[in-house]
Amino acid sequence: MHIDQPNHHIKRREALQRLVRFPLLPALLTMQPPASVLEKPINKETLTHYALGIAACQELTRSADHDDLITAFHGLSAYVPGLQAIVRNSATHRQEAAGLAAQALACQSLLTWHLKSPYQAVPALDEAATYAQESGDSSLLVGILARKAWLCFHYIRQHQQGLRTSQQAIALIQEHGNAISPSVQLFTYGTLAVMQAQQGLDPAQALDTAQRSLVKFTDAGEASPVYIDFYPGKITHYTALAHYYKRGYTSATNSFNQLVDLESPSLDSKQQLPERVAIEVLNNAAFAELKNPQRDKEKALHLWTAGAQRNQALQSELRFNETLAAYEFMELLWPDDKRIKELRDLTQHW
């Protein structure tokens, strides 16, 4: 993508936006709903266009620009009815279309918990799991179950549902073994490790299994499936969260520092992180600093401010709620601090 040219990001962004629109061109040209166009006989190329569109949408979820998240969400919302029509009406391409529908719904759920709320993302994941089963892709099903486990346990505090879903995913890994992508196994066991830490259990074994899955993934030299939100430093992020929930705040900060340079004024990422993840790291690092008995007030304020400012551009509802929670914590710790009062503007919704 000509990364040596100053405007390479714009070119890349435009390319992704065109890929998002590409599967919808037949419907746009005929002014018909996507589902009605795809109910007609299709060929392999049509599904390839949808696969590329879904991949482009997933890539746009990494952006720091709110408009990119909106573009991806609308693209995925337009894909799903057409893919569902193929599943209903095509004998030849039914399983492949079901797999693509599952991927689109899984990606849509990720955007839903950022653009709307985590609670509203659950139905999309349930529907995604149904289509994944229809597709016969056990790796896809495990990835979707692991995402639902994370959502239920970590974000909406439905702990029993999260645990049951995680157990389902792990049972499928044990049943299908090497048929499950190593990156999916990494995601599943990393999620389990964080859940165990939140329950006060030892996450070491789950983290070790996730690390071994990463080695397999790296050795295989394969790309991570589109439906897995993979990025360099994924294991480090799981480890940092496990330390945090085990109340090892100094260890958590050290792990977060491997992802984002917490000692630099600019707080640059050390790994290639999606912006929503980079902001999450800043927010969690701020929390770790606030909860540490040897807390550094200046550092906590710096981390919190950076996370809040960057989310003004991304406009993630999830990250915004983290910002509010941390601000309330700072008010409790330092109720008369003038600077904290001056930062209140960053708690205003866009």
C-alpha positions as a Markdown table, in Angstrom:
| # | Residue | x | y | z |
|---|---|---|---|---|
| 1 | Met | 0.0 | 0.0 | 0.0 |
| 2 | His | 3.0 | 2.3 | -0.6 |
| 3 | Ile | 3.8 | 2.8 | 3.1 |
| 4 | Asp | 6.7 | 5.1 | 2.2 |
| 5 | Gln | 4.3 | 7.7 | 0.8 |
| 6 | Pro | 2.9 | 10.4 | 3.2 |
| 7 | Asn | -0.7 | 9.8 | 2.1 |
| 8 | His | -0.6 | 6.0 | 2.2 |
| 9 | His | -3.1 | 5.9 | 5.1 |
| 10 | Ile | -5.7 | 7.7 | 3.0 |
| 11 | Lys | -5.2 | 5.4 | 0.1 |
| 12 | Arg | -5.5 | 2.4 | 2.3 |
| 13 | Arg | -8.7 | 3.7 | 3.9 |
| 14 | Glu | -10.2 | 4.5 | 0.6 |
| 15 | Ala | -9.4 | 1.0 | -0.6 |
| 16 | Leu | -11.1 | -0.6 | 2.4 |
| 17 | Gln | -14.2 | 1.6 | 2.0 |
| 18 | Arg | -14.5 | 0.5 | -1.7 |
| 19 | Leu | -14.2 | -3.1 | -0.6 |
| 20 | Val | -17.0 | -2.6 | 1.8 |
| 21 | Arg | -19.2 | -1.2 | -0.9 |
| 22 | Phe | -18.2 | -3.7 | -3.6 |
| 23 | Pro | -20.5 | -6.6 | -2.7 |
| 24 | Leu | -23.4 | -4.2 | -2.6 |
| 25 | Leu | -22.9 | -2.8 | -6.2 |
| 26 | Pro | -25.4 | -5.1 | -7.9 |
| 27 | Ala | -28.1 | -4.0 | -5.5 |
| 28 | Leu | -27.0 | -0.3 | -5.8 |
| 29 | Leu | -27.1 | -0.4 | -9.5 |
| 30 | Thr | -30.5 | -2.0 | -9.7 |
| 31 | Met | -31.9 | -0.1 | -6.7 |
| 32 | Gln | -33.0 | -3.3 | -5.1 |
| 33 | Pro | -32.4 | -4.6 | -1.6 |
| 34 | Pro | -29.3 | -6.8 | -1.3 |
| 35 | Ala | -31.3 | -9.8 | -0.3 |
| 36 | Ser | -33.5 | -9.7 | -3.4 |
| 37 | Val | -30.5 | -9.5 | -5.7 |
| 38 | Leu | -28.8 | -12.4 | -4.0 |
| 39 | Glu | -31.9 | -14.6 | -4.1 |
| 40 | Lys | -31.1 | -14.9 | -7.8 |
| 41 | Pro | -28.6 | -17.6 | -9.0 |
| 42 | Ile | -25.1 | -16.8 | -7.7 |
| 43 | Asn | -21.6 | -18.0 | -8.4 |
| 44 | Lys | -18.5 | -18.4 | -6.4 |
| 45 | Glu | -17.2 | -14.9 | -7.2 |
| 46 | Thr | -20.2 | -13.3 | -5.5 |
| 47 | Leu | -19.3 | -15.0 | -2.2 |
| 48 | Thr | -15.7 | -14.0 | -2.7 |
| 49 | His | -16.8 | -10.4 | -2.9 |
| 50 | Tyr | -18.7 | -10.8 | 0.4 |
| 51 | Ala | -15.7 | -12.4 | 2.0 |
| 52 | Leu | -13.5 | -9.5 | 1.0 |
| 53 | Gly | -16.1 | -7.0 | 2.2 |
| 54 | Ile | -16.3 | -8.7 | 5.6 |
| 55 | Ala | -12.5 | -8.7 | 5.9 |
| 56 | Ala | -12.5 | -5.0 | 5.0 |
| 57 | Cys | -15.1 | -4.3 | 7.7 |
| 58 | Gln | -13.0 | -6.1 | 10.2 |
| 59 | Glu | -10.0 | -4.1 | 9.3 |
| 60 | Leu | -11.9 | -0.8 | 9.7 |
| 61 | Thr | -12.8 | -1.8 | 13.3 |
| 62 | Arg | -9.1 | -1.2 | 14.0 |
| 63 | Ser | -9.4 | 2.5 | 13.0 |
| 64 | Ala | -9.1 | 5.6 | 15.2 |
| 65 | Asp | -11.9 | 7.3 | 13.2 |
| 66 | His | -15.5 | 6.9 | 14.3 |
| 67 | Asp | -16.8 | 7.2 | 10.7 |
| 68 | Asp | -14.8 | 4.0 | 9.8 |
| 69 | Leu | -16.7 | 2.1 | 12.5 |
| 70 | Ile | -20.0 | 3.4 | 11.2 |
| 71 | Thr | -19.0 | 2.4 | 7.6 |
| 72 | Ala | -18.1 | -1.1 | 8.7 |
| 73 | Phe | -21.3 | -1.5 | 10.8 |
| 74 | His | -23.6 | -0.4 | 7.9 |
| 75 | Gly | -21.7 | -2.6 | 5.5 |
| 76 | Leu | -22.1 | -5.6 | 7.7 |
| 77 | Ser | -25.8 | -4.8 | 8.3 |
| 78 | Ala | -26.4 | -4.8 | 4.5 |
| 79 | Tyr | -24.5 | -8.0 | 3.9 |
| 80 | Val | -26.4 | -10.2 | 6.4 |
| 81 | Pro | -29.9 | -10.3 | 4.8 |
| 82 | Gly | -28.4 | -11.2 | 1.4 |
| 83 | Leu | -26.3 | -14.0 | 2.9 |
| 84 | Gln | -29.2 | -15.3 | 4.9 |
| 85 | Ala | -31.2 | -15.4 | 1.6 |
| 86 | Ile | -28.4 | -17.6 | 0.1 |
| 87 | Val | -28.6 | -19.9 | 3.1 |
| 88 | Arg | -32.3 | -20.3 | 2.6 |
| 89 | Asn | -32.4 | -20.7 | -1.2 |
| 90 | Ser | -29.1 | -22.1 | -2.4 |
| 91 | Ala | -28.3 | -25.8 | -2.3 |
| 92 | Thr | -24.8 | -25.3 | -3.8 |
| 93 | His | -23.4 | -22.4 | -1.7 |
| 94 | Arg | -25.5 | -22.8 | 1.5 |
| 95 | Gln | -22.7 | -23.8 | 3.9 |
| 96 | Glu | -20.2 | -21.2 | 2.6 |
| 97 | Ala | -22.9 | -18.5 | 2.9 |
| 98 | Ala | -23.7 | -19.6 | 6.4 |
| 99 | Gly | -20.1 | -19.3 | 7.4 |
| 100 | Leu | -19.9 | -15.8 | 5.9 |
| 101 | Ala | -23.1 | -14.8 | 7.6 |
| 102 | Ala | -21.7 | -16.0 | 10.9 |
| 103 | Gln | -18.5 | -13.9 | 10.3 |
| 104 | Ala | -20.5 | -10.8 | 9.5 |
| 105 | Leu | -22.7 | -11.1 | 12.6 |
| 106 | Ala | -19.6 | -11.7 | 14.8 |
| 107 | Cys | -17.9 | -8.6 | 13.5 |
| 108 | Gln | -21.2 | -6.7 | 13.7 |
| 109 | Ser | -21.5 | -7.7 | 17.4 |
| 110 | Leu | -18.0 | -6.2 | 18.1 |
| 111 | Leu | -19.1 | -2.9 | 16.6 |
| 112 | Thr | -22.4 | -3.1 | 18.4 |
| 113 | Trp | -20.8 | -3.1 | 21.8 |
| 114 | His | -18.7 | -0.1 | 20.9 |
| 115 | Leu | -21.3 | 1.9 | 19.0 |
| 116 | Lys | -24.3 | 1.0 | 21.1 |
| 117 | Ser | -24.0 | -1.3 | 24.1 |
| 118 | Pro | -22.6 | -4.7 | 25.0 |
| 119 | Tyr | -26.1 | -5.9 | 25.9 |
| 120 | Gln | -27.4 | -5.3 | 22.4 |
| 121 | Ala | -24.5 | -7.4 | 20.9 |
| 122 | Val | -25.7 | -10.7 | 22.4 |
| 123 | Pro | -28.5 | -11.5 | 19.9 |
| 124 | Ala | -26.0 | -11.0 | 17.0 |
| 125 | Leu | -23.6 | -13.5 | 18.6 |
| 126 | Asp | -26.4 | -16.0 | 19.2 |
| 127 | Glu | -27.4 | -15.8 | 15.6 |
| 128 | Ala | -23.8 | -16.0 | 14.5 |
| 129 | Ala | -23.4 | -19.3 | 16.5 |
| 130 | Thr | -26.4 | -20.7 | 14.7 |
| 131 | Tyr | -25.0 | -19.9 | 11.3 |
| 132 | Ala | -21.6 | -21.2 | 12.3 |
| 133 | Gln | -23.2 | -24.6 | 13.2 |
| 134 | Glu | -24.9 | -24.5 | 9.8 |
| 135 | Ser | -21.6 | -24.0 | 8.1 |
| 136 | Gly | -20.0 | -27.0 | 9.7 |
| 137 | Asp | -16.9 | -24.9 | 10.5 |
| 138 | Ser | -16.0 | -25.9 | 14.1 |
| 139 | Ser | -13.2 | -23.4 | 14.3 |
| 140 | Leu | -15.6 | -20.6 | 13.5 |
| 141 | Leu | -18.1 | -21.8 | 16.1 |
| 142 | Val | -15.5 | -21.9 | 18.8 |
| 143 | Gly | -14.3 | -18.4 | 18.0 |
| 144 | Ile | -17.9 | -17.1 | 18.2 |
| 145 | Leu | -18.5 | -18.9 | 21.5 |
| 146 | Ala | -15.3 | -17.5 | 22.9 |
| 147 | Arg | -16.3 | -14.0 | 21.9 |
| 148 | Lys | -19.7 | -14.4 | 23.6 |
| 149 | Ala | -18.0 | -15.8 | 26.7 |
| 150 | Trp | -15.9 | -12.6 | 26.9 |
| 151 | Leu | -18.8 | -10.4 | 26.3 |
| 152 | Cys | -21.1 | -12.0 | 28.9 |
| 153 | Phe | -18.5 | -12.4 | 31.6 |
| 154 | His | -16.3 | -9.3 | 31.1 |
| 155 | Tyr | -18.7 | -6.6 | 29.9 |
| 156 | Ile | -22.2 | -7.4 | 31.0 |
| 157 | Arg | -21.4 | -9.4 | 34.1 |
| 158 | Gln | -23.5 | -12.4 | 33.2 |
| 159 | His | -20.9 | -14.7 | 34.8 |
| 160 | Gln | -22.8 | -18.0 | 34.7 |
| 161 | Gln | -23.7 | -17.5 | 31.0 |
| 162 | Gly | -20.1 | -16.6 | 30.3 |
| 163 | Leu | -18.7 | -19.6 | 32.1 |
| 164 | Arg | -21.1 | -22.0 | 30.3 |
| 165 | Thr | -20.3 | -20.6 | 26.9 |
| 166 | Ser | -16.5 | -20.8 | 27.6 |
| 167 | Gln | -17.0 | -24.5 | 28.7 |
| 168 | Gln | -18.8 | -25.1 | 25.4 |
| 169 | Ala | -15.9 | -23.6 | 23.4 |
| 170 | Ile | -13.3 | -25.6 | 25.3 |
| 171 | Ala | -15.2 | -28.8 | 24.9 |
| 172 | Leu | -15.3 | -28.3 | 21.1 |
| 173 | Ile | -11.5 | -27.7 | 21.1 |
| 174 | Gln | -11.0 | -31.0 | 23.0 |
| 175 | Glu | -13.3 | -32.8 | 20.6 |
| 176 | His | -11.9 | -31.4 | 17.3 |
| 177 | Gly | -8.3 | -30.9 | 18.3 |
| 178 | Asn | -6.1 | -29.7 | 15.4 |
| 179 | Ala | -9.2 | -28.8 | 13.3 |
| 180 | Ile | -9.5 | -25.7 | 15.5 |
| 181 | Ser | -7.2 | -22.8 | 14.4 |
| 182 | Pro | -4.3 | -22.1 | 16.9 |
| 183 | Ser | -5.4 | -18.4 | 16.9 |
| 184 | Val | -8.9 | -19.4 | 17.9 |
| 185 | Gln | -7.5 | -21.6 | 20.7 |
| 186 | Leu | -5.3 | -18.7 | 21.8 |
| 187 | Phe | -8.4 | -16.5 | 21.9 |
| 188 | Thr | -10.5 | -19.1 | 23.8 |
| 189 | Tyr | -7.9 | -19.9 | 26.5 |
| 190 | Gly | -6.8 | -16.3 | 26.9 |
| 191 | Thr | -10.4 | -15.4 | 27.5 |
| 192 | Leu | -10.7 | -18.2 | 30.1 |
| 193 | Ala | -7.6 | -17.0 | 31.9 |
| 194 | Val | -9.0 | -13.5 | 32.4 |
| 195 | Met | -12.3 | -15.0 | 33.5 |
| 196 | Gln | -10.5 | -17.2 | 36.1 |
| 197 | Ala | -8.5 | -14.2 | 37.4 |
| 198 | Gln | -11.8 | -12.3 | 37.8 |
| 199 | Gln | -13.1 | -15.2 | 39.9 |
| 200 | Gly | -10.0 | -15.2 | 42.1 |
| 201 | Leu | -8.7 | -18.4 | 40.5 |
| 202 | Asp | -5.2 | -19.1 | 39.1 |
| 203 | Pro | -5.1 | -18.3 | 35.4 |
| 204 | Ala | -1.5 | -19.7 | 34.9 |
| 205 | Gln | -2.5 | -22.9 | 33.1 |
| 206 | Ala | -5.0 | -21.2 | 30.8 |
| 207 | Leu | -2.3 | -18.6 | 29.9 |
| 208 | Asp | 0.3 | -21.3 | 29.3 |
| 209 | Thr | -2.1 | -23.1 | 26.9 |
| 210 | Ala | -2.8 | -19.8 | 25.1 |
| 211 | Gln | 0.9 | -19.2 | 24.8 |
| 212 | Arg | 1.5 | -22.6 | 23.3 |
| 213 | Ser | -1.3 | -21.9 | 20.9 |
| 214 | Leu | 0.5 | -18.7 | 19.9 |
| 215 | Val | 3.7 | -20.7 | 19.2 |
| 216 | Lys | 1.7 | -23.1 | 17.0 |
| 217 | Phe | 0.1 | -20.2 | 15.2 |
| 218 | Thr | 3.4 | -18.5 | 14.6 |
| 219 | Asp | 5.1 | -21.7 | 13.5 |
| 220 | Ala | 2.3 | -22.5 | 11.1 |
| 221 | Gly | 2.8 | -19.1 | 9.4 |
| 222 | Glu | -0.9 | -18.8 | 8.7 |
| 223 | Ala | -3.1 | -15.7 | 8.8 |
| 224 | Ser | -5.6 | -15.4 | 11.7 |
| 225 | Pro | -9.2 | -15.9 | 10.6 |
| 226 | Val | -11.2 | -12.8 | 9.9 |
| 227 | Tyr | -13.6 | -13.5 | 12.8 |
| 228 | Ile | -10.8 | -13.5 | 15.4 |
| 229 | Asp | -9.8 | -10.1 | 16.7 |
| 230 | Phe | -6.1 | -10.9 | 16.6 |
| 231 | Tyr | -3.3 | -8.4 | 17.0 |
| 232 | Pro | 0.3 | -8.6 | 18.1 |
| 233 | Gly | 0.6 | -8.6 | 21.8 |
| 234 | Lys | -2.7 | -10.5 | 22.4 |
| 235 | Ile | -1.1 | -12.8 | 25.0 |
| 236 | Thr | 0.5 | -9.8 | 26.7 |
| 237 | His | -2.9 | -8.1 | 26.9 |
| 238 | Tyr | -4.5 | -11.2 | 28.5 |
| 239 | Thr | -1.6 | -11.5 | 30.9 |
| 240 | Ala | -1.9 | -7.8 | 31.9 |
| 241 | Leu | -5.7 | -8.2 | 32.5 |
| 242 | Ala | -5.1 | -11.4 | 34.5 |
| 243 | His | -2.6 | -9.5 | 36.8 |
| 244 | Tyr | -5.0 | -6.7 | 37.1 |
| 245 | Tyr | -7.9 | -8.8 | 38.2 |
| 246 | Lys | -5.6 | -10.7 | 40.6 |
| 247 | Arg | -4.8 | -7.3 | 42.1 |
| 248 | Gly | -1.2 | -7.4 | 41.0 |
| 249 | Tyr | -1.4 | -3.8 | 39.9 |
| 250 | Thr | 2.4 | -3.3 | 39.5 |
| 251 | Ser | 2.7 | -6.5 | 37.3 |
| 252 | Ala | -0.3 | -5.4 | 35.3 |
| 253 | Thr | 1.2 | -2.0 | 34.7 |
| 254 | Asn | 4.5 | -3.6 | 33.5 |
| 255 | Ser | 2.5 | -5.8 | 31.1 |
| 256 | Phe | 0.4 | -2.9 | 29.8 |
| 257 | Asn | 3.7 | -1.1 | 29.3 |
| 258 | Gln | 4.7 | -3.8 | 26.8 |
| 259 | Leu | 1.8 | -2.8 | 24.7 |
| 260 | Val | 1.8 | 1.0 | 25.1 |
| 261 | Asp | 4.8 | 3.1 | 26.2 |
| 262 | Leu | 3.4 | 4.3 | 29.5 |
| 263 | Glu | 6.6 | 6.1 | 30.4 |
| 264 | Ser | 6.6 | 8.4 | 27.4 |
| 265 | Pro | 4.6 | 11.7 | 27.2 |
| 266 | Ser | 3.1 | 10.7 | 23.9 |
| 267 | Leu | 2.0 | 7.2 | 25.1 |
| 268 | Asp | 2.8 | 5.6 | 21.7 |
| 269 | Ser | 1.8 | 2.0 | 21.1 |
| 270 | Lys | 4.7 | -0.4 | 21.1 |
| 271 | Gln | 2.6 | -3.0 | 19.2 |
| 272 | Gln | 0.2 | -2.6 | 16.3 |
| 273 | Leu | -3.0 | -2.3 | 18.2 |
| 274 | Pro | -6.5 | -1.4 | 17.1 |
| 275 | Glu | -7.3 | 2.0 | 18.4 |
| 276 | Arg | -10.2 | 0.7 | 20.6 |
| 277 | Val | -7.6 | -1.7 | 22.2 |
| 278 | Ala | -5.0 | 1.0 | 22.7 |
| 279 | Ile | -7.6 | 3.1 | 24.5 |
| 280 | Glu | -8.6 | 0.1 | 26.6 |
| 281 | Val | -5.0 | -0.4 | 27.6 |
| 282 | Leu | -4.7 | 3.3 | 28.6 |
| 283 | Asn | -7.9 | 3.1 | 30.6 |
| 284 | Asn | -7.0 | -0.2 | 32.3 |
| 285 | Ala | -3.5 | 1.1 | 33.0 |
| 286 | Ala | -5.0 | 4.2 | 34.6 |
| 287 | Phe | -7.2 | 2.0 | 36.8 |
| 288 | Ala | -4.2 | -0.1 | 37.8 |
| 289 | Glu | -2.4 | 3.0 | 38.8 |
| 290 | Leu | -5.4 | 4.3 | 40.8 |
| 291 | Lys | -5.8 | 1.0 | 42.6 |
| 292 | Asn | -2.1 | 0.5 | 43.4 |
| 293 | Pro | -1.4 | 1.4 | 47.0 |
| 294 | Gln | 1.8 | 3.1 | 45.7 |
| 295 | Arg | -0.2 | 5.0 | 43.2 |
| 296 | Asp | 1.4 | 7.8 | 41.1 |
| 297 | Lys | -1.2 | 10.5 | 40.9 |
| 298 | Glu | 0.5 | 12.4 | 38.0 |
| 299 | Lys | 0.8 | 9.2 | 36.0 |
| 300 | Ala | -2.8 | 8.2 | 36.6 |
| 301 | Leu | -4.1 | 11.6 | 35.5 |
| 302 | His | -1.9 | 11.4 | 32.4 |
| 303 | Leu | -3.1 | 8.0 | 31.4 |
| 304 | Trp | -6.7 | 8.8 | 32.0 |
| 305 | Thr | -6.6 | 12.1 | 30.1 |
| 306 | Ala | -5.0 | 10.4 | 27.1 |
| 307 | Gly | -7.6 | 7.7 | 27.0 |
| 308 | Ala | -10.5 | 10.1 | 27.3 |
| 309 | Gln | -9.1 | 12.4 | 24.6 |
| 310 | Arg | -8.5 | 9.6 | 22.1 |
| 311 | Asn | -12.0 | 8.3 | 22.6 |
| 312 | Gln | -13.4 | 11.7 | 21.7 |
| 313 | Ala | -12.4 | 10.8 | 18.1 |
| 314 | Leu | -13.3 | 7.1 | 18.3 |
| 315 | Gln | -16.6 | 7.6 | 20.2 |
| 316 | Ser | -16.8 | 4.1 | 21.7 |
| 317 | Glu | -19.6 | 3.9 | 24.2 |
| 318 | Leu | -17.7 | 1.1 | 25.9 |
| 319 | Arg | -14.5 | 3.1 | 26.3 |
| 320 | Phe | -16.6 | 6.1 | 27.4 |
| 321 | Asn | -18.1 | 4.2 | 30.2 |
| 322 | Glu | -14.7 | 3.1 | 31.4 |
| 323 | Thr | -13.6 | 6.8 | 31.3 |
| 324 | Leu | -16.6 | 7.8 | 33.5 |
| 325 | Ala | -15.9 | 5.0 | 36.0 |
| 326 | Ala | -12.2 | 6.0 | 36.3 |
| 327 | Tyr | -13.1 | 9.7 | 36.7 |
| 328 | Glu | -15.5 | 8.9 | 39.6 |
| 329 | Phe | -12.7 | 6.9 | 41.2 |
| 330 | Met | -10.4 | 9.9 | 40.9 |
| 331 | Glu | -13.0 | 12.1 | 42.5 |
| 332 | Leu | -13.3 | 9.7 | 45.4 |
| 333 | Leu | -9.5 | 9.6 | 45.9 |
| 334 | Trp | -8.9 | 13.4 | 45.5 |
| 335 | Pro | -12.3 | 15.1 | 46.0 |
| 336 | Asp | -10.8 | 18.7 | 46.2 |
| 337 | Asp | -8.3 | 18.5 | 43.5 |
| 338 | Lys | -8.7 | 21.4 | 41.1 |
| 339 | Arg | -7.1 | 19.7 | 38.1 |
| 340 | Ile | -9.6 | 16.8 | 38.3 |
| 341 | Lys | -12.4 | 19.2 | 38.3 |
| 342 | Glu | -10.9 | 20.9 | 35.3 |
| 343 | Leu | -10.9 | 17.5 | 33.5 |
| 344 | Arg | -14.7 | 17.1 | 33.8 |
| 345 | Asp | -15.2 | 18.4 | 30.3 |
| 346 | Leu | -13.7 | 15.1 | 29.0 |
| 347 | Thr | -16.5 | 13.2 | 30.7 |
| 348 | Gln | -19.1 | 15.0 | 28.5 |
| 349 | His | -20.7 | 12.7 | 25.9 |
| 350 | Trp | -20.1 | 13.8 | 22.3 |
